[in-house]
Amino acid sequence: MAMVNKTRNMIEGLVREGSFKWLIGNRGSFDEEFQEIGRSQGSGKNWIPELSPIANIIVGRCSKILGISASELQENFNSEASDTIKHPSRYARNFLEYCCLRALSLSTHSKDCLGDKKFRRLTFDMMLAWEAPAATSEPFLKVDEDATAGIEAFSRIAPAIPIIANVIISDNLFEVLTSSTANRLHFSIYDKYLSGLERALKKLRAQSESSLLSPFRAARGEKIIEVDGTVTTQPVLQHVGISTWPGRLVLTDHALYFEALRMVSFDKAKRYDLSDDLKQVVKPELTGPWGTRLFDKAVLYKSISLSEPVVFEFPELKGHTRRDYWLAIIREVLYVHRFIHKFQITGVERDEAISMAVFGILRLQAALEITSGNHFACQSLLMFNLCDQLPGGDLISETLANMLHSRGSDRTNNYFKDKDGMYSSAVAVGSNLGYVFGSGSNDPNRAGLLVGEISVGEMSVLERAVKESRSNYNKVKQAQASVDGVKMDGIDTNLAVMKELLFPLMELGKHLLSLAYWEDPLKSFMFCSLVTYIICRGWLGYMFALLLIFIAIFTVLTRYLSNGKSVNVVKVTAPQPMNTMEQLLTVQNVISQAEVFIQDGNIVLLKMRALLLSIFPQASEKFAVALVIVALTMALVPSKYMLLFMFLETFTRYSPPRKVITERWMRRLREWWFSIPAAPVVVEKEKEEKNKKL
């Protein structure tokens, strides 16, 4: 009780000093709310002693939104939450999350919540309170309008409103919004982002309600996401074969449409489907005059329904920002439908998956507005693009699909109950904002401690999958950075590095060759005897297993004996620098050697063809007899003895007793091979008529 009285006295002092005016600027509504909480402390209805001053203010606001007192909220939390969530060390933050998420879920029922400045301020203040929720937290004594929120608070509060963020991309979105503010989110930037999001949603609604492409969109209820090519200074060019047409490009949540521009109007739209499984390929493409590949400003679309691919070019003076944006949003629509087909998602869950993709594109549009000077990867803010790129992204997709399926089964079993809006989905938020996907219905209310993809006081299954994937992605980035760091320029330098790395294997090969050529007869005899004994006893498999175990032990010992020491750097003696002429001669020599190698390979293939087609009958007969003997040997002789024979034949070929005979047989074999003619080859030039047809 003494601690409660002490806290109350401190709060009253803060209010008198005006230390909470930073929460609302020059407005006094927040101060009035806090004074109201202070006046009701005697009844205990609006004061939670475990919470910090700012957390009590936020809980008071949440209680007003929900229409119940703070003490009733606490009673509900205590009755619904598990003992782990109610642990004293986590109680304040978890209870604050519970109140915030319930209030946000109910607040999104308003059609103009994004345009409501109080709602924007409330969500930001929730992030600030989340960082200092407990009464023992360090008080915000010197905080003003420049108060900032961190990434953890943003990732816990923002995804509760699906249109603002979601679990998969929340970290990337935070990095984009704070790229110029040292990874701390200011309210001014957050407010601009929500304003841009509101404008993007209004544009989406206006485009979808327009008559543009209405005959094509009516069957599936398609919504228009983006339109380009309406401004003459930013045209869109369609390339099909050798023909090129300017026009208007329209992206819906199911397909891509292109309307070629005629003299004063647009031609009939051509539809390029993204929703059906047509083996579509969407990738960046190079374009240029007369079929050249010069400008990296285009997107290629290819599917089994088209006889030839279609290329959409987005001309601009510098860079390829427009192309990257369109490539990302086209792929997002394509990937969400692949996700739907792969996991057989139907009904309301299908509408929800599509709405997730559309909300991601809206977030991307809003982020591009406020970060025009800072370029970032567009796909980093699109969840289905990200799942396609991240290590373990397939596991994230599978987890998301399981969540959608579980929601569908909950609806079927009448699990959704009215609990003050303790459930938020993309479809529910979209319909509340006046934007309805598909024709299904959705009940946004669900009992429990789950709001959207956020679970109060703990990480949801989806959050754990995303966290593990990001951890793996960071490892991949570090590994790729090391790979980029060791890439060398120049053929001679790379050959020197390869020679140094292969030095142990080259030395091993030299020792084996010396044993095979019996340069030291005693060593060769001991080696042959040992290997023969191992093969005869059937221990060869055990020897390979022993070799693998030895390598594993060596790796583990190296790991523990290094004790965090830096890895030994591979030292390579740099070759002598070459001038331009020497480099050209080196390249010419390499090409000549490659040409000779290819010629020899072709000769071998042509001679084998001649043997099979009996162009030289005597050689073909000997070849056939040899094949029959080998086949009978493989069929009748056990594999162990076959292996023993092959080993002894190879390693005793140049032993003193067999050396003369081996040289004689090798000479006869070469003579026989050289006597075989090659199969004839005729190289024809392509006719002009064929070129024209192609």
N, C-alpha and C positions, 0 to 999 in steps of 0.2 A: 504493500500500500504506500509505503514511503517513496518507493521508486516511481510509482504512478503520479503521486503529488509533485515530485521533483520534475518529472517530465512535463506535467501540465504547466508548472510555473515557468519552465524554460520556453514552452510554446507561446504562452501569453506574452513573455518578453519579446519573442521574435515577432509576434504580430504587432506589438506596440512600436517596434523599431522599423516595421515595414519590410522585413527581410524576405517575405514571400511575394513581394510585388514583381519579382523577376518572372514569376510563373505566367503572368498575364499582362505584363507591360504596365501601361498607365491605367488599365481598367481596375476597378475595385471589386469586381464580382467574386474573384477568388478570395480576397480578404474577407468579404462578407460571409462566404461559405465557411471559411475557417472560424470566424467569430461565432457563427451559428453552431459549429461543432463544439466550440469552447463553452457556449452557453448550455449545451445539452450534456455536458460531461457528468453532471450530477445524476442524470438518469442512466448513463452508461450506454445509451442506445447508439451513439455515433462516435464512440471513442474506443479504440482498440489499443490497450497499453503495450502490446508486443510490437506495434508498428512505429516507424519513425514519423516525424511531423508530416513530411511530404506524402508518405504512404497513407497516412490517415486522411489527408485531403483527397487523394485519389479514390480511396475506398468510399469516402463520403459522396463523391460525385457518382461513383458506380451505384451506390445504394439509391440515389435519386433516380437514375436511369431505370433501375430494376424495380423501383417502387417499394422497397423494403429497407428496414434499418440496417446499419452496419452490424449490430449485434445478431440480428436474424441471419445475415449473411455468414457470420462466423459460426452460428449454430448449424447452418446447412453444411458448411465446409467440414466441421468437426464430425458430422454424421455421415458424410459421403466419402471423405478422404480416408486412405489407409493410414496405419500407424507410421509407416515409413515417410509418407508425405507430411505427416503432422509432427515429425521429429523436431524438438526445440531449436536445433541449429538451422533448420530449413523452414520453420513454421511461417515466419513473417513473409518471406519471398513467395512461398507456395500459396499462402492465403491471398496475397496481393495478386498473383497470377490468376487465381480462381475468380476473384472479383472483376479483374480487368477483362478476362476472356468472356465472362458471362455478359458483362456490359457491352463489350464490342459486338458480340454476336447479336444482341438485341438492337444495338444502334444501327447496324447495317440493314435493318428492315426499312430504314428511311431511304426514299428514292434519291435524295440529294445529300447523302451523308458526305460524299467527297467534297461537295461545295460548301459544306457547313464549316466555318472557321473554328467554331467551338469544338467540333469533332476532331479536326486536325490537331488543335492544340491539346485536346485530351489524349489522343494517341501518343503524342510526343511526350507529354508529361508522365504518361504511364511508363515510358522507357526510362525517364529520369528517376522516377520512384523505384523502378525495378533495380536500379544500381545501388540504392540505399534504402532498403525496405524495413530494416529492423530498427527498434528503438536504440540499440547500441551502435547503429551505423554512425559514421562521421557526419555531423549535420552540415547542410548547405548554408553556411553563414555568409559567404561572400560571392554567391552566385547571382548573376544578373541575366540580361537578355541573351548573353552569349553562352548560356548553359548548353552543354553538348551531351549526346548519348553515345554509348559504345556499341560495338558489334554484337555482343551477347544480348544486350537489352533489345536491340533492333531485331535480332533473329528470334527472340521469344515473343515479342508483341506484334510486330508487323505481319507475320504469316497468319495470325488469327483472322485477318481480313484478306481473303484470297486475292482480291484485285490489287492490293498494295504489294504483296510479296507472297512467296511460298517457301517451304522449307528447303527445296532443292537449290534455289537461286538466291536466297536471302543474303548469303555472305558475299556473293559476287555483286549483287545490287548495292550493298552497303559500301563496298570498295569503290564502285563507280560514283556514288553520291558523295563520298568523302575523299576523292582523289586529290582535291586541292585544299583539304582542311586537316591534314595529318591524322586520318583515320578516326576522326570524331565528327559526329553528325550534328550540324547546326539546324535550328528550327527554320531559318530562312531558306536553306536548301531543301529541307524536307517539305516545306510549304510549297515551294516552286515545283517540286516533283509531283505532289498531289494535285496541284493546279494543272500541270501538264497531263496528268492521268485523267483528270476530269474532262479536259478538252478532247483528249483522244477518245474517251468513251462517248462524248456527245457527237464527235465526227463519225464514229462507228455506227451510232444509232441513226444519224441523219442519212448516211450512205445506205444503210440497210433498208430504211423506210422509203428511199427514193425509188423511181421507176427504172433505174439503170439495170439492165439485164434481167428485168423482172420475169420475162418468159422462161429464161433458163433457170432462174433461182427458185421459182415457185414450187417445183416438184419436191425438192428436198428442204425447202425453207432455208436456203443458203444466205449467210450474212456477209456483206462486203467488208473486208478488213482493210484493204489498201488499194489505192488507185494511183497510177503514174502515167505520164505521157500526155497530160492535158495542157501542159505549158510548152509553148514552142521552143523556149530556151532549154528545156530539159526533155528532149524527146526519148521515146523508146523505139528501138529498131528491131524488127523481127527478120531473122535470116533463115530461109528454108532453101537448101540447095544453093543456087547462085542468085536467087531473088531476094530482095531486101525491101521491106515496107515499114514506114513509120506508123505509129498508131498508139492506142491507149491500152494499157495493161491493167487488168483488174484481178485481184486475189480475193477469193471468198474462203470460207471455212471448209470447202469441199473441192474447189477446182481453181484453175487459172484460166483467164479469158483474155483474148487479144482481139481488139477491133482495129482493123487497118484503116488508116486515114485516107479518105478520098478527097475530092476537090473541096467540098463544103461540109461533109458529114463523115460519119464512120460507117465502115462496111459491117456486114453481119459478123457477130463475134464467133471466134473459133475457141472451142472448149478443150482444155488439156486437164484431164482428170487427175486428182490427187487422192481421192478417197477409195477407189477400187484398187485391187491388187493387180496392177498391170506391169509389174517389174520396172517401175519408173526409176530413172536415174536423173538426179539434179546435181550439177557440179559446175564449178567455174570454167570458163572457156575463153580462149584467145580469138580475136577477130581482126580483120584488116581488109584493105581493098584487094579485089581479085583473088580472094581465097587465102591471102597471107595471114599469118598468125603473129600480129604485132602488139595489139592492145588488149590488156587484161581487164576488160570491163564488161564481160558478158556472162550469161547463165545459160547452160545447155539443159534442155529437157528431152528425155528419150523414154519411150515406152513401147511395148509390143503392139500397141494399137496404131502406131505411126510407122510409115514406110521409111522415113528418114528423120533424124533428130531436128529439133527446132532450137534456135539460138536467139535469146533476147539480149540486146546490147543496150547498155545504159551510158551513153556518152557524157563525159565531163572533162573539164580542162585538167584537173589535177587529181591523181589518185583514183581509187575505185570504191569510194564510200557507198555510193548508190547501189552498185552491184553487190557489195558485201551485205548490205541491208536486205535487199530483195532475195539474195541467195539464202540468208538465214530464215526469213519469214516463210518462204516457199517450202524450205525443208521442214520447218516446224509443223506446218499443216500436213505435209507428207508423212512425217514421223509419227504424228499423233494418230493418223489413220492406220499406219502400220502397227502401232501399239494396240489399237482397237481390234484389228484383225488377228494379231498374234495371240492375244489373251481372250478373244471372243467376248468382248464387252458390248452389251446391248442396253437399250432402254435409257433410263435416267443416267446410269453410270456412263454410257457413251456420250450423252450430252455434257456430262461433267468433265470428261476427258477433253472434249473439244473446247469447252469453255476455259479450261486451264491453259490450253495452247493460245487461245485468243487473248486472254488476260496477259499472258507473257509478251505477246506482240504489242499490246497497249503499254505495258511497262517499258518496253524497249523504246517506243515512240516518245514517251515522257522523258526517259533518261537521255535520249539523243537531243531533246530540246535544251536541257540545262547543261549539257556537257559538249556543246558544239565544238569547242576548241580542243578537247581531250578525246582522242580516238580510243576506242576499246573494241574488243571482239564482240560483235552483236550476238553470236551464239551463246555467249556466257550468261545472258539474261533469259534465254529460252530453254525451258526445262527439258523438253524432248530432244533438242539439239545437244544439250549437256549430257543427257543420259546416253546418247549415241557416242560421245567422245570420252567420258570419264572412265577410268578403269573400274570395273564393277558396275558400270551403268546399267547393264542388263539386270543386275540384282535390285537396283533402285526401281527399275520399271516393273519387275516382278512384284516387289513389295507394294508399289502403288496400285498395281492391278488387284492384288489380294485385298487391299483396303477398299477399293471400289466394289469388288465382289461381296465383301462382308457387309458393306452398307446396303447393297441390294438385297442380301438375304435378311438383313435386319428389317428392311421395309416389308419384305414378304411376310415375316413373322410378327409384324406389328410392333417392332421393338422401339420405334420412334415415338416418344412421348413428349408432352409439353413440359419442359423444365426450364422455363425462362430463357429459352434460346441457347441452351448449352451445346449447340452444334452449328457449325458453319461450313458450307460447301460452296464451290465455285458457282454451281447452278443456282443455289439459293441466293447468293449475293448478286449474281447477274440478274436474276428475276426481280430482286428488290430494287436494283438500280434501273429497272425498266428495260432490261435486255434479256430476252428469253431465248434459250437455245433449244432447238428441236421442238417436239410436241409432248414430251413426258411431263409428269408432275413430280413435285418434290416437297417433302415435309422437312423444314429446316430445324426441327426441334428434336433433340435427343438427350436422354438422361445420361449422366456420367460425368467424367472429368476430362473429356476430349472435346476440343474445339478445332474443327478443320483437321490439320495435320499436327496440331500442338496438343500435347498431353500435359496437364497441370502437374508441375513438380517433378517431372521425369521426362526422359527422352522417349518419343514414340518409336515404333519399329522403323518408320520411314526416316526419322532423324538419325537413328543409329546406322542405317544403311548409307545415308548421305555422308555421315561423318567418316565411316570406314572408307568410302570411296574417295573422299577428299584426302584422307591420309595416304592412300595408295597413289593418288594423283601427285601429291607433293613428292613422294619417293620417285615417281616417274620423271617429274620435272628435274629433280636433282641429278638423276641418272642421265637424262638427256643433256643437261648442262655439262656434265663431265664428258659426254660423247662429243658435243660441239667443241669442247675445249681441246680435244686431242686430234681433231681433224686437221690434216696438213695440206698445204698447197704444193703442187709439183709432183710429177710422176717419180722423179728420182728420190725425193724425200720419203714418199709413201712406200717405195720399194725398200728403202733402207730400214724403215720402221718394221715392215713385214719381215724382212730378213732377220732382224734382231728378235722379234717375237717368236719366229719359227726356228730359232737357233737350237733349242733343246731337241726338237723333233728331227732337225737336219743331222745333228750329231748321232741321234739314235739310229737314223737311217744309214749313216756311214758305218756304224758298228755292225749292223745287220748285213750290209753289203760285204764288209770284210770277212764276216763269218761265212757268207754264202760263197765267196770266191776263195776261201781257204787260204787266206794270207797268213794266218797263224794256224797250222793244222791241228795243234793240240787243243786250242780253244774251240775251233770248229767241231772237232770230234766230241768234246765234252758237251757242247751245246746240242748237237744232234742226238747224242745218247740221252741226255736229260729230257728233251722234248719228246723223243720216241717213247721213253718210259712213261711220261705223263699221258701221252695219247693212248698207249696200250692199256694203262690202268683206268682210263676213262676219267681222268682228273682235269681235263681241259676246261670244263665248265667251272670247276671249283677254282681254277687258277684265274679265270676272268673275274669271278666273284671276289677273290682275294685282292685282285688289283683294284677293283672299285672300293673295297673296304679300306685299302691302304690310302687311296686318294681322299676318302671321306675323313679318315683319321688325321691325315696331313692338313686338311682344310680346317678341322676343328682345333687342332693344336696351334695352327697359325693364328686362328681367331683369338684364342685365349692367351697366347704368349705375346701377342702384339701389345696388349694393355693400352689400347687407344693410340698407339704410335701411328705416325703417318705412314701411308703405304709407300713402299719402295718405288721410286720413279724409274721408269724404263729410260735408260740413257742410250741415245743413238748418236753416232758420229755423223754430223751433217755432211752430205756429199759436196763436192766442189760446185760452186755456183756456175751455172751455164748461161751463156748469152743467148740471144734470140735465135741465132743460126744453129747453135748446138741443140737447143730445144727442138727446133724444127727437124733436125736430122735424127734426133732421138725418136720423135714421134713417127717419122718416116720408117725408121728401122723396126719399131714396134708393129706398125701396120704391115710391113713386108713380112715379118715373122708370123703375124696372125694370118696373113694370106697364104703363106706356105703351109701352115698348120691346117687351115681349112681345105686346101688342095689335097693334102695327104689324107685327110678324113674322107673327102669325096672319092678318092681313088680306092680306099678300102671298101667303101660302100658299093662302088661300081663293080669291084672284083667279086664281092660277095653276091651281088646280083648276077654276075656272069656265071658263078658256080651254081647258083640255084636254078638258072635258066639253061644250063648245060651248053653255054656258048663255046666252052673248051671241054669236050666230052671226057678226055682222059683225066683231067684234073677234077672234073665233077664226080667221076666214078670213085676216085681215091677219096674225095671229100665225103661221099655218101658212105663208103665202107668205114671210114673213120668215125662218122656219126653213129653208125650201127654198133661198132665196137664200144664206143663210149656209153651208149644207151644200155647195152647188155651189162657192161661193167657196173653202171649205177643201179641197175635193177637187181643184180645177183650178189654183188659184193656189199657187205655191211658198210655203213657210212664211216665207222671208226677206221676200218682198214683203208677206205678210200682217202680219208684225210691223212692217214699215215703215209700212204703211197705218194700223195701230192707233196707232203712236206719233204719226204726223203728225196723225191725227184728234184725238188727245187734246191735243197741245201746240200745235196751230194753231187750235183751236176758238175761242179768244178773241183771235186776232190781228186787227188792224184791218180787213183785207179780209173776214173771215168772222164777225165779232162779231154783226152785225145778223142774218145768216141763222141763226146758231147759236141766238140768243135766240128767233127765231121757231119753229125746229124743236123746241126744248126746250119751248116753250109748247104746241105741238100734241101733243107726246108726253105731257106731263102731263095735258092734257085727255083724251086717249085712255085713259090709265091710270085716271083718275078716273071715266070712263064705264063701266068694266067692273064689273059687280056681283060681289059675293062669293058663293061657294057657301053654301047654307043650312046652319046648324048647329043642332042641338037638344040641349040639356043635360038629361039625365034623372037624377032622383034614384034612388039605389039602393033597391030594395024591401026591406022587412023580411024577406021570405021568403029572399032571397038572403043576407042577413046571418045568418040562422039556419043556413042550409046551410053557410056558411063557418065 
